[in-house]
Every structure is written in structure tokens, then in C-alpha cells.
Amino acid sequence: MPLKAAKKPAQKPAHKSVKKAKTKAPAKKAILAKTGRKSARKTASKSPAKKAAPPTRKPASQSDLLKRILASLDDDKAENVITIDLEGRSALCDAAVIASGRSSRHVGAMAEHLARRLKESGYGTRPVSGQTQGDWVLVDAGDVIVHLFRPEVREYYDLEGMWSVGSRK
């Protein structure tokens, strides 16, 4: 039985170590105050553990947004759809989509359907410019800008030629 009595005092030093931890905390605060740091955690998160390798240039893959736009234009029977990759060439957007409609009414309907489908997909309301005239409608989808033209207007402005895509006439 004397062995059991000896075990009970052995449990008390664990309680004393808790008291020692409490006394160390003010010393740590004093050191942090002297060095001007706010906390050890914040400074540890700022120092990088490893430098990341520079990103390699990969071929541009179609984003989910671009796929939805192209699917919408395909559903609405858009003609001569061209996608221009502008990543690294323009700070405005990553891609531009140029398409033609058969008439002003067709161009306006494609823009309206595209804006509605993007909103339903969770991209929010998208600004649409030029829908009332229907000659050149611009849908700003954020990373992708969509230009919808009547064929004559598209030929006049020649956006593909400006970005050096496709054949110039």
C-alpha cells in the first residue's frame, strides 16, 4: 500500500508545470515588446518557408465562364464565332469572343439570352451595351468580353484584324 501513497504526490508536479507556464507568458510578452513584434504567430506567417517556383506557361485552357458563353452562343445559332486569347496582351480581359448574328434582332436576342444564362449560372448581372440598336452589342462577362455583330458591322470594324487573328481582307 505504501506505493499508492507515493503515486499521489507524483501527480502534483504536473500541476506545478501549469503554474510555470503561466509565469513564462509575461516574460514572452516582455521579449515581444522589446523587439517590437506583436506576436510570434504573425511574424511566423510572414516569413516564407519555401520560395514557390515560377509558374510555367501552359497552353490556355477554356475556363468554365468561356465554355458557358460558347455554349450559349451555339444554342442561339451564332455565326463565325471566334475566341481570341488576350491573356498577357490586355489588362482588360483574358479572352474576347466575337460572333455574328443574322440581323439586329438576332444579335439583340443572343445578348439578352447570354446575360440571362450567365446570371442563372451565378455570375451575377452582366452589363450589356448597344442592345437597343443591335448592330454591335458588347456583353462584359468579367474575364471574357463578348462582341456580337451584324455581319456588315463586323467586317467594318475588323476586330480580328486588330488583334491579328484570322485572315485580313
Residue frames as a rotation matrix with the C-alpha (Angstrom) as fourth column:
MET 1
0.542 0.840 0.000 0.00
0.840 -0.542 0.000 0.00
0.000 0.000 -1.000 0.00
PRO 2
0.205 -0.489 -0.848 2.78
0.309 -0.790 0.530 2.50
-0.929 -0.371 -0.011 0.56
LEU 3
-0.718 -0.494 0.490 3.37
0.596 -0.072 0.800 2.51
-0.360 0.866 0.346 -3.18
LYS 4
0.067 0.826 0.560 -0.05
0.924 -0.263 0.278 4.00
0.377 0.499 -0.780 -3.86
ALA 5
0.728 0.159 -0.667 0.63
0.514 -0.771 0.377 6.83
-0.454 -0.617 -0.643 -1.47
ALA 6
-0.281 -0.919 -0.275 3.84
0.337 -0.363 0.869 7.59
-0.899 0.152 0.411 -3.33
LYS 7
-0.519 0.122 0.846 1.98
0.854 0.036 0.519 7.89
0.033 0.992 -0.123 -6.64
LYS 8
0.565 0.823 -0.068 -0.31
0.825 -0.565 0.022 10.66
-0.021 -0.068 -0.997 -5.45
PRO 9
0.407 -0.447 -0.797 2.48
0.099 -0.846 0.524 13.19
-0.908 -0.292 -0.301 -4.90
ALA 10
-0.614 -0.654 0.442 3.83
0.492 0.120 0.862 12.35
-0.617 0.747 0.248 -8.37
GLN 11
0.032 0.717 0.696 0.67
0.990 -0.116 0.074 13.82
0.134 0.687 -0.714 -9.88
LYS 12
0.658 0.254 -0.709 1.22
0.502 -0.850 0.162 17.21
-0.561 -0.463 -0.686 -8.25
PRO 13
-0.404 -0.844 -0.352 4.30
0.253 -0.473 0.844 18.20
-0.879 0.252 0.405 -10.32
ALA 14
-0.519 0.297 0.801 2.11
0.843 0.024 0.538 18.17
0.140 0.955 -0.263 -13.42
HIS 15
0.621 0.778 -0.096 0.00
0.778 -0.596 0.199 20.80
0.098 -0.198 -0.975 -11.71
LYS 16
0.338 -0.590 -0.733 3.13
0.315 -0.663 0.679 22.82
-0.887 -0.461 -0.039 -10.86
SER 17
-0.643 -0.598 0.478 4.21
0.632 -0.063 0.772 22.81
-0.432 0.799 0.419 -14.52
VAL 18
0.178 0.779 0.601 0.98
0.908 -0.366 0.205 24.60
0.379 0.509 -0.772 -15.36
LYS 19
0.819 0.080 -0.568 1.92
0.398 -0.793 0.461 27.31
-0.414 -0.603 -0.682 -12.92
LYS 20
-0.207 -0.965 -0.164 5.36
0.378 -0.233 0.896 27.59
-0.903 0.123 0.413 -14.51
ALA 21
-0.422 0.111 0.900 3.77
0.903 -0.032 0.428 28.03
0.076 0.993 -0.087 -17.93
LYS 22
0.682 0.726 0.088 1.74
0.705 -0.684 0.186 30.91
0.196 -0.064 -0.979 -16.57
THR 23
0.577 -0.528 -0.623 4.85
0.194 -0.652 0.733 32.62
-0.793 -0.543 -0.274 -15.28
LYS 24
-0.450 -0.774 0.446 6.63
0.636 0.073 0.769 32.23
-0.627 0.629 0.459 -18.65
ALA 25
0.229 0.640 0.733 3.91
0.968 -0.228 -0.104 34.08
0.101 0.733 -0.672 -20.56
PRO 26
0.928 0.101 -0.358 4.71
0.167 -0.974 0.157 37.54
-0.332 -0.205 -0.921 -19.10
ALA 27
-0.011 -0.993 -0.118 8.39
0.026 -0.118 0.993 37.03
-1.000 0.008 0.027 -19.94
LYS 28
-0.369 -0.054 0.928 7.45
0.868 0.337 0.365 36.22
-0.333 0.940 -0.077 -23.53
LYS 29
0.683 0.681 0.265 5.33
0.728 -0.665 -0.165 39.37
0.063 0.306 -0.950 -23.71
ALA 30
0.659 -0.510 -0.553 8.25
-0.044 -0.760 0.648 41.43
-0.751 -0.402 -0.524 -22.44
ILE 31
-0.407 -0.833 0.376 10.54
0.342 0.242 0.908 39.99
-0.847 0.498 0.186 -25.14
LEU 32
-0.076 0.472 0.878 7.98
0.997 0.032 0.069 40.67
0.004 0.881 -0.473 -27.84
ALA 33
0.879 0.403 -0.253 7.56
0.427 -0.903 0.046 44.22
-0.210 -0.149 -0.966 -26.57
LYS 34
0.226 -0.888 -0.401 11.33
-0.042 -0.421 0.906 44.82
-0.973 -0.188 -0.132 -26.73
THR 35
-0.636 -0.509 0.580 11.63
0.490 0.314 0.813 43.52
-0.596 0.802 0.050 -30.27
GLY 36
-0.632 0.450 -0.631 8.57
-0.588 -0.809 0.014 45.46
-0.504 0.380 0.776 -31.46
ARG 37
-0.865 0.359 -0.350 6.73
-0.035 0.652 0.757 42.38
0.500 0.668 -0.551 -32.62
LYS 38
-0.139 0.903 0.407 3.05
-0.921 -0.269 0.283 41.94
0.365 -0.335 0.869 -31.95
SER 39
0.578 0.274 0.769 3.05
-0.591 0.790 0.163 38.17
-0.563 -0.548 0.619 -31.68
ALA 40
-0.483 -0.814 0.325 5.12
-0.407 0.536 0.739 35.19
-0.776 0.225 -0.590 -32.70
ARG 41
-0.009 0.565 0.825 2.32
0.582 0.674 -0.455 33.79
-0.813 0.476 -0.335 -34.84
LYS 42
0.871 0.408 -0.274 2.01
0.058 -0.639 -0.767 36.85
-0.488 0.652 -0.581 -37.04
THR 43
0.235 -0.857 -0.459 5.72
-0.863 -0.401 0.308 37.08
-0.448 0.323 -0.833 -37.73
ALA 44
-0.495 -0.402 0.771 5.93
-0.101 0.907 0.408 33.37
-0.863 0.124 -0.490 -38.48
SER 45
0.364 0.712 0.600 3.20
0.586 0.325 -0.742 33.64
-0.723 0.622 -0.299 -41.10
LYS 46
0.838 -0.058 -0.543 5.01
-0.356 -0.812 -0.463 36.49
-0.414 0.581 -0.700 -42.85
SER 47
-0.192 -0.976 -0.103 8.29
-0.801 0.095 0.591 34.64
-0.567 0.196 -0.800 -43.27
PRO 48
0.577 0.436 -0.690 8.14
-0.788 0.520 -0.330 32.33
0.215 0.734 0.644 -46.28
ALA 49
0.531 -0.341 0.776 9.12
-0.271 0.799 0.537 28.74
-0.803 -0.495 0.332 -45.64
LYS 50
-0.281 -0.571 0.771 9.95
0.655 0.473 0.589 28.00
-0.701 0.671 0.241 -49.28
LYS 51
-0.444 0.129 -0.887 10.03
-0.582 -0.794 0.176 30.11
-0.681 0.594 0.428 -52.39
ALA 52
0.464 0.697 0.547 7.50
0.078 0.583 -0.809 28.93
-0.882 0.418 0.216 -54.91
ALA 53
-0.541 -0.618 0.570 8.76
0.599 0.192 0.777 28.01
-0.590 0.762 0.266 -58.34
PRO 54
-0.626 0.333 -0.705 7.78
-0.543 -0.835 0.088 30.49
-0.559 0.438 0.704 -61.04
PRO 55
0.309 0.832 0.461 4.63
-0.126 0.517 -0.847 29.41
-0.942 0.204 0.265 -62.90
THR 56
-0.759 -0.526 0.383 5.27
0.259 0.296 0.919 27.75
-0.597 0.797 -0.089 -66.22
ARG 57
-0.426 0.589 -0.686 3.41
-0.817 -0.577 0.011 28.97
-0.389 0.565 0.727 -69.28
LYS 58
-0.590 0.345 0.730 0.73
0.321 0.930 -0.180 26.43
-0.741 0.128 -0.659 -70.11
PRO 59
-0.861 0.392 0.324 -1.50
0.261 -0.208 0.943 26.44
0.437 0.896 0.076 -73.15
ALA 60
-0.735 0.622 0.269 -4.63
-0.674 -0.628 -0.390 28.40
-0.074 -0.469 0.880 -72.39
SER 61
-0.824 0.563 -0.067 -7.45
0.557 0.825 0.096 26.11
0.109 0.042 -0.993 -71.38
GLN 62
-0.351 0.780 0.519 -11.02
-0.010 -0.557 0.831 27.19
0.936 0.286 0.203 -71.64
SER 63
-0.965 0.077 0.250 -12.42
-0.260 -0.163 -0.952 28.44
-0.033 -0.984 0.177 -68.38
ASP 64
-0.566 0.822 0.055 -15.86
0.731 0.532 -0.427 27.49
-0.381 -0.202 -0.902 -67.17
LEU 65
0.009 0.548 -0.836 -17.09
-0.002 -0.836 -0.548 31.00
-1.000 0.006 -0.006 -68.00
LEU 66
-0.529 -0.288 -0.799 -15.79
-0.751 -0.279 0.598 30.79
-0.395 0.916 -0.069 -71.57
LYS 67
-0.980 0.191 0.062 -17.36
0.201 0.910 0.361 27.34
0.012 0.367 -0.930 -72.04
ARG 68
-0.249 0.943 -0.220 -20.73
0.661 -0.001 -0.750 28.66
-0.708 -0.333 -0.623 -70.86
ILE 69
-0.053 0.183 -0.982 -20.51
-0.428 -0.892 -0.144 31.64
-0.902 0.413 0.125 -73.22
LEU 70
-0.787 -0.306 -0.535 -19.63
-0.608 0.241 0.757 29.48
-0.102 0.921 -0.375 -76.21
ALA 71
-0.828 0.547 0.126 -22.42
0.538 0.837 -0.099 27.02
-0.159 -0.015 -0.987 -75.37
SER 72
-0.049 0.834 -0.550 -24.94
0.339 -0.504 -0.794 29.86
-0.940 -0.225 -0.258 -75.13
LEU 73
-0.202 -0.086 -0.976 -23.86
-0.731 -0.650 0.209 31.31
-0.652 0.755 0.069 -78.48
ASP 74
-0.977 -0.149 -0.155 -24.00
-0.214 0.747 0.629 27.86
0.022 0.648 -0.761 -80.07
ASP 75
-0.541 0.840 0.033 -27.54
0.674 0.457 -0.580 27.33
-0.502 -0.292 -0.814 -78.72
ASP 76
0.241 0.645 -0.725 -28.59
0.095 -0.759 -0.644 30.67
-0.966 0.086 -0.244 -80.22
LYS 77
0.559 -0.030 0.829 -27.11
0.780 0.358 -0.513 29.83
-0.281 0.933 0.224 -83.66
ALA 78
0.572 -0.477 -0.668 -24.35
-0.321 -0.879 0.352 32.45
-0.755 0.013 -0.656 -83.62
GLU 79
0.933 -0.239 0.270 -22.29
0.346 0.381 -0.857 32.54
0.102 0.893 0.438 -86.82
ASN 80
0.344 -0.898 0.276 -18.49
0.251 -0.195 -0.948 32.77
0.905 0.395 0.158 -87.28
VAL 81
0.992 0.021 0.122 -17.65
-0.113 -0.231 0.966 32.51
0.049 -0.973 -0.227 -83.58
ILE 82
0.218 -0.975 -0.044 -14.00
0.248 0.099 -0.964 33.35
0.944 0.199 0.263 -82.86
THR 83
0.944 -0.042 -0.326 -12.27
0.319 -0.119 0.940 33.27
-0.078 -0.992 -0.099 -79.48
ILE 84
0.369 -0.846 0.385 -9.21
-0.028 -0.424 -0.905 35.50
0.929 0.323 -0.181 -79.05
ASP 85
0.523 -0.301 -0.798 -6.85
0.841 0.335 0.424 34.69
0.140 -0.893 0.429 -76.17
LEU 86
0.523 -0.266 0.810 -5.79
-0.014 -0.952 -0.304 38.03
0.852 0.148 -0.502 -74.69
GLU 87
0.945 -0.214 -0.248 -4.07
0.285 0.166 0.944 36.74
-0.161 -0.963 0.218 -71.55
GLY 88
0.058 -0.980 -0.192 -0.85
0.728 -0.090 0.679 38.69
-0.683 -0.179 0.708 -71.19
ARG 89
-0.576 -0.232 0.784 -1.78
0.777 -0.455 0.435 41.01
0.256 0.860 0.442 -74.07
SER 90
-0.198 0.601 0.775 -4.52
-0.084 -0.798 0.597 43.02
0.977 0.053 0.208 -72.37
ALA 91
-0.993 -0.117 -0.029 -5.21
0.028 0.014 -1.000 44.02
0.118 -0.993 -0.011 -68.78
LEU 92
-0.463 0.885 0.051 -8.89
-0.877 -0.465 0.118 44.42
0.128 0.010 0.992 -69.62
CYS 93
0.645 0.700 0.306 -9.79
-0.714 0.695 -0.084 40.74
-0.271 -0.164 0.948 -70.03
ASP 94
-0.226 -0.711 0.665 -8.36
-0.349 0.697 0.626 37.27
-0.909 -0.090 -0.406 -70.58
ALA 95
-0.727 0.046 0.685 -10.34
0.586 0.562 0.584 36.48
-0.358 0.826 -0.436 -73.71
ALA 96
-0.429 0.648 -0.629 -12.63
-0.650 -0.705 -0.282 38.09
-0.627 0.288 0.724 -76.26
VAL 97
-0.463 0.402 0.790 -15.35
0.605 0.795 -0.050 36.28
-0.648 0.454 -0.612 -78.15
ILE 98
-0.601 0.271 -0.752 -16.53
-0.616 -0.756 0.220 37.70
-0.509 0.596 0.621 -81.47
ALA 99
-0.610 0.491 0.622 -19.65
0.593 0.804 -0.053 36.36
-0.526 0.336 -0.781 -83.14
SER 100
-0.918 0.349 -0.189 -22.15
-0.387 -0.678 0.625 37.42
0.090 0.647 0.758 -85.78
GLY 101
-0.366 0.887 0.280 -25.91
0.230 0.378 -0.897 37.30
-0.902 -0.264 -0.342 -85.90
ARG 102
-0.421 0.232 0.877 -28.15
0.901 0.220 0.374 37.29
-0.106 0.948 -0.301 -88.97
SER 103
0.108 0.526 0.844 -29.98
0.468 -0.775 0.423 40.53
0.877 0.350 -0.330 -88.08
SER 104
-0.521 -0.252 0.816 -30.21
-0.451 -0.730 -0.513 43.24
0.725 -0.635 0.266 -85.45
ARG 105
0.445 0.791 0.420 -32.98
-0.826 0.181 0.534 41.34
0.346 -0.584 0.734 -83.74
HIS 106
0.762 -0.231 -0.605 -30.94
0.225 0.970 -0.087 38.11
0.607 -0.070 0.792 -83.69
VAL 107
-0.326 -0.938 0.120 -27.90
0.263 -0.212 -0.941 39.95
0.908 -0.275 0.316 -82.23
GLY 108
-0.332 0.279 0.901 -30.04
-0.769 -0.634 -0.087 41.56
0.546 -0.722 0.425 -79.50
ALA 109
0.748 0.664 -0.015 -31.69
-0.560 0.643 0.523 38.24
0.356 -0.383 0.852 -78.62
MET 110
0.395 -0.688 -0.609 -28.31
0.431 0.724 -0.538 36.47
0.811 -0.050 0.583 -78.36
ALA 111
-0.584 -0.635 0.506 -27.04
-0.098 -0.564 -0.820 39.17
0.806 -0.528 0.267 -75.98
GLU 112
0.034 0.703 0.710 -30.18
-0.920 -0.255 0.297 39.00
0.389 -0.664 0.639 -73.85
HIS 113
0.860 0.284 -0.423 -30.04
-0.174 0.944 0.280 35.19
0.479 -0.167 0.862 -73.63
LEU 114
0.026 -0.943 -0.331 -26.32
0.415 0.312 -0.855 35.25
0.909 -0.115 0.400 -72.80
ALA 115
-0.575 -0.211 0.791 -26.78
-0.493 -0.682 -0.541 37.78
0.653 -0.701 0.288 -69.99
ARG 116
0.412 0.817 0.403 -29.70
-0.865 0.211 0.456 35.78
0.288 -0.536 0.794 -68.56
ARG 117
0.771 -0.148 -0.620 -27.83
0.117 0.989 -0.091 32.47
0.626 -0.002 0.780 -68.71
LEU 118
-0.335 -0.942 0.031 -24.77
0.211 -0.107 -0.972 33.96
0.918 -0.319 0.235 -67.01
LYS 119
-0.344 0.297 0.891 -26.95
-0.827 -0.546 -0.138 35.35
0.445 -0.784 0.433 -64.24
GLU 120
0.735 0.677 -0.024 -28.66
-0.611 0.678 0.407 31.97
0.292 -0.285 0.913 -63.78
SER 121
0.501 -0.635 -0.588 -25.23
0.345 0.770 -0.537 30.30
0.794 0.067 0.604 -63.60
GLY 122
0.697 -0.160 -0.699 -24.23
0.697 -0.079 0.713 32.52
-0.169 -0.984 0.057 -60.69
TYR 123
-0.351 -0.875 0.332 -22.11
0.923 -0.383 -0.034 35.14
0.157 0.295 0.943 -62.46
GLY 124
-0.321 0.302 -0.898 -24.43
0.447 -0.787 -0.425 37.99
-0.835 -0.538 0.118 -61.48
THR 125
0.791 0.610 0.047 -25.94
0.368 -0.412 -0.834 40.60
-0.489 0.677 -0.550 -63.75
ARG 126
-0.283 -0.904 0.321 -23.65
0.802 -0.040 0.597 41.47
-0.527 0.426 0.736 -66.63
PRO 127
-0.022 0.253 -0.967 -23.59
-0.212 -0.946 -0.243 44.89
-0.977 0.200 0.074 -68.31
VAL 128
-0.080 0.098 0.992 -24.83
0.906 0.423 0.031 44.85
-0.416 0.901 -0.122 -71.91
SER 129
-0.252 -0.084 -0.964 -24.12
-0.113 -0.987 0.116 47.79
-0.961 0.138 0.239 -74.22
GLY 130
-0.747 -0.076 -0.660 -25.70
-0.614 -0.301 0.729 48.53
-0.254 0.951 0.179 -77.60
GLN 131
-0.772 0.459 0.440 -28.61
0.413 0.888 -0.202 46.13
-0.483 0.026 -0.875 -77.32
THR 132
0.126 0.906 -0.403 -31.24
0.096 -0.416 -0.904 48.65
-0.987 0.076 -0.139 -78.46
GLN 133
0.137 -0.121 -0.983 -29.57
-0.895 -0.440 -0.071 49.24
-0.424 0.890 -0.169 -81.87
GLY 134
0.696 0.166 0.698 -28.41
-0.077 0.985 -0.158 45.65
-0.714 0.056 0.698 -82.35
ASP 135
0.815 -0.476 -0.330 -25.52
-0.416 -0.086 -0.905 46.50
0.403 0.875 -0.268 -84.70
TRP 136
-0.256 -0.903 -0.344 -22.71
-0.015 0.360 -0.933 45.87
0.967 -0.234 -0.105 -82.22
VAL 137
0.788 0.523 0.324 -23.62
-0.373 -0.014 0.928 44.51
0.490 -0.852 0.184 -78.78
LEU 138
-0.355 -0.932 -0.077 -20.98
-0.332 0.202 -0.921 44.15
0.874 -0.301 -0.381 -76.09
VAL 139
0.842 0.525 -0.127 -21.51
-0.102 0.387 0.917 41.84
0.530 -0.758 0.379 -73.12
ASP 140
-0.147 -0.900 0.411 -18.96
-0.714 -0.191 -0.673 42.33
0.684 -0.393 -0.614 -70.35
ALA 141
0.765 0.421 -0.488 -18.70
-0.064 0.803 0.593 38.97
0.641 -0.422 0.641 -68.59
GLY 142
0.850 -0.499 0.169 -15.66
-0.248 -0.095 0.964 39.94
-0.465 -0.862 -0.205 -66.50
ASP 143
-0.095 -0.957 0.274 -12.72
-0.136 0.285 0.949 37.86
-0.986 0.053 -0.157 -67.69
VAL 144
-0.611 -0.013 0.791 -14.35
0.730 0.375 0.571 37.42
-0.305 0.927 -0.220 -71.10
ILE 145
-0.360 0.508 -0.783 -15.77
-0.373 -0.847 -0.378 40.20
-0.855 0.156 0.494 -73.26
VAL 146
-0.312 0.376 0.872 -18.29
0.742 0.670 -0.023 39.17
-0.593 0.640 -0.488 -75.90
HIS 147
-0.613 0.105 -0.783 -18.76
-0.475 -0.841 0.259 41.21
-0.631 0.531 0.566 -79.10
LEU 148
-0.200 0.635 0.746 -21.87
0.682 0.637 -0.359 40.39
-0.704 0.437 -0.560 -81.11
PHE 149
-0.671 -0.169 -0.722 -22.15
-0.320 -0.812 0.487 41.99
-0.669 0.558 0.491 -84.57
ARG 150
0.770 0.637 0.026 -24.27
-0.132 0.198 -0.971 42.14
-0.624 0.745 0.237 -87.64
PRO 151
0.433 -0.663 0.611 -22.05
0.804 0.590 0.071 40.79
-0.407 0.460 0.789 -90.48
GLU 152
0.529 -0.214 0.821 -21.61
0.547 -0.654 -0.522 44.19
0.649 0.726 -0.229 -92.20
VAL 153
0.834 -0.187 0.518 -20.63
-0.466 -0.742 0.482 45.94
0.295 -0.643 -0.707 -88.96
ARG 154
0.730 -0.588 0.347 -18.22
0.108 0.601 0.792 43.15
-0.674 -0.541 0.503 -88.04
GLU 155
0.385 -0.582 0.716 -16.47
0.922 0.222 -0.316 43.46
0.024 0.783 0.622 -91.37
TYR 156
0.662 -0.081 0.745 -16.23
0.142 -0.963 -0.230 47.25
0.736 0.258 -0.626 -91.00
TYR 157
0.781 -0.318 0.538 -14.63
-0.624 -0.447 0.641 47.24
0.037 -0.836 -0.547 -87.52
ASP 158
0.533 -0.589 -0.607 -12.45
-0.119 0.658 -0.744 44.15
0.838 0.468 0.281 -88.18
LEU 159
0.658 -0.248 0.711 -11.60
-0.750 -0.136 0.647 43.32
-0.063 -0.959 -0.276 -84.55
GLU 160
0.863 -0.362 0.354 -9.95
0.326 0.932 0.158 40.07
-0.387 -0.021 0.922 -85.63
GLY 161
0.507 -0.683 0.526 -7.51
0.568 -0.195 -0.800 42.04
0.648 0.704 0.289 -87.78
MET 162
0.541 -0.279 0.794 -6.80
-0.553 -0.829 0.086 44.46
0.634 -0.485 -0.602 -84.94
TRP 163
0.552 -0.316 0.771 -5.76
-0.671 0.379 0.637 41.56
-0.494 -0.870 -0.003 -82.70
SER 164
-0.270 -0.702 -0.659 -4.00
-0.959 0.257 0.119 39.82
0.085 0.664 -0.743 -85.62
VAL 165
-0.509 0.228 0.830 -6.23
-0.159 0.923 -0.351 36.76
-0.846 -0.311 -0.434 -85.52
GLY 166
0.400 0.690 0.603 -7.53
0.465 0.414 -0.782 35.06
-0.790 0.593 -0.155 -88.63
SER 167
-0.388 -0.529 0.755 -7.07
0.914 -0.111 0.391 36.35
-0.123 0.841 0.527 -92.14
ARG 168
-0.252 0.246 -0.936 -7.29
0.055 -0.962 -0.268 40.03
-0.966 -0.119 0.229 -93.00
LYS 169
0.378 0.506 0.775 -9.17
0.809 0.226 -0.543 41.01
-0.450 0.832 -0.324 -96.11
